[in-house]
Amino acid sequence: LDGAFIGSIRVRNVAKTTRYTLRYGPRRLPWSEILVTHMTGQLELDAGDISLSGVTGAAKVVTHNKDIDVENVAGRLDIANVHGDIKVAFATPPRADVNITNDAGAVEITLPAESSFDVSAVSRSGDVESDFGDRSLTTANQGDTERFHGHFGAKPGAPTITIATSYGTIHLRKSH
């Protein structure tokens, strides 16, 4: 899908690759770009939100001025956003890396309690909060920047979760 769209878009159950590009303005610059490999769930887009669920492969979302809600991506997940909140939830522990950058918005990631992962989270002019407690996880404040990093869980070689935001709080939540 490539163009200037008005209204809602819903894509479901695509065995191969879904590529979506929303373009705007006279030069047709990309405003939102989404790439999803093997979607057993669905992708929904409207004027202010992107919702993605049930992806057995990788997913990449690059956008502006949208709230993003992602559930259950089995492969690598990359999200870059400006001026919107991001929520990511995993029903099973992540098996691939997660990379999230956000400017002027909160980031919330919910992971099962039995997850193993390396984490590096940085919030400029915001906070970093975590439900995961371990001596190897450390928090540091430097001026208006808060950092959280380390390893959680028993599995070596676990995926890396990298989060950076400004003017928003990072929440690392534990599901039960």
N, C-alpha and C positions, 0 to 999 in steps of 0.2 A: 504494500500500500504506500503510495507516494503522492502527496499533493496537499492542497489547502482544504481541510475538512471542517464542516460546521455540524454540530450535533454530536451524538454519542456513537461510538464504534465498539462492537463486541466481536471478538474472534475466539473460537473454541476448538479444542481438540485437533491440532495440526501436527501431523506426524513428522514433518520436515522442519524447515526454518521459516519463521515469520519475521519479516522486516517491515517496519513502519516508519515513515518519515513524514512529519507534518512540516510544511513549508509556509512561510508568510512573507508579505511585503513584495514590492516590485522586483526585487532581485531573487525572490524565492529562497531565502536563507532558511536552513534547517532550524526549527524551533524545538522539536522533539524527535528523537531517534530511538527506536526500540528494536532490539534484535533478540529473538528467542529461539532456542533449539529444542524441538520436540515438546510441544505443549499438550499435556493431557488435561489440563484445566482450561482457564480462559484469561484473556486480556480484555480489559474494559477501559475505554478512554472517554473523557468528556472535557468540557471547558476547563475544569479545575482539578481533576483527579485522574490518576492512573492506578489501576488495580490489576495485579498479575498473580495467578495462582496455578499450582500444579505444573511445574516445568521439570522434566527429567534430564534435560541438558543444561546448557549455560544460558544466562540472560544478561542483557546489557540495556540500561535505560539512561539516556542523556536528555535532560529537559530543563525548562524554565517555568517558574510560577505554577507548579503543580504539586499537590500532595500525592505521595506515592505510597501504596500499600502492597506489599509483596508477601506471599505465603508459599512455602514449600518449593524452593528451587533446589534441585539436587546437584546441579553443576555449579560452576563458577558464577558468581553474581557481582556485577559491576553497576553502580548507580552514581550518577553525577547530576546534581540538582541545584537550582538557585531559587531562593524565595519560596520554599515549601517544606512541609514536614515529611519525613520518611519513616515508615514502619515496616519492619521485616520480621517474619515469624517462621520458625522451623518446627515441624512436628517431630522430626527425627534429627539427631545431631548432624550438623553440616559436614559434608565430605570434601568440599572444595573451598577455595579462598573466597572471601567476601570483601569487596572494596567499596566504600561509600564516601563520597565527598558532597558536602552540602554548604551552601552559603546562605546565611540568614534563615536557618530552620533547625528544628529538633530532629534527632535521629533516635529511634527506639528499635532495639533488636531483642527478640525473645527466643531463647534457646532452651532445649530440654536440660534438666539438671545433670544428666549423665554425659553431657557434651565434653569433648576435649578440644581445646583451641589455643592458639597464640593470639594475643590481642594487642593492638596499638590504637589508642583513641586519643584525639586531641580536640579540645573545644576552646576556641578563642572567644573571649567575652561570654562564656557560658560555663556550665558545669558538666562533670562526668560522674554518673551514678551507676553502681553495679550491685546486683543481687549475688554475684559470685564472689566468694571469699576464699582466699588462699594466700599463704605467705609469699608465693612467687608473684602475685599480682600487686603492683605498686601504683600509688597515686602521687602526683607531684603538682604543685602549683608554682607558677612563675609569672608574676605580674597578673595580667588578666587571662592567662592561658592555663588550663588545667589538662593534665595528661594522666592516662591510665594505661599500663602495659604489663605484659607478663604472659605466663602460661597457666592454663587451668585444665585439670583432668589428668588421667593416667596415661593416655596414648601419646607416645612420641611421634613426631611427624604429622601432628594434627594440622588442620587447615588454619590459615592466618586470617583474622578479621581486622581490617584496617578501616578506621573511621576518622574523618576530619570534618569539622563544622565550625562555623562562626556565628555568633549571636544566637546560639541555641544550645540546649542541653542534650547530652548523649546519655541514654538509658540502656544499660545492658541488663535485661530481665531474665529470670530463671522461671521456666514453666515446670509444673509438677505433674 
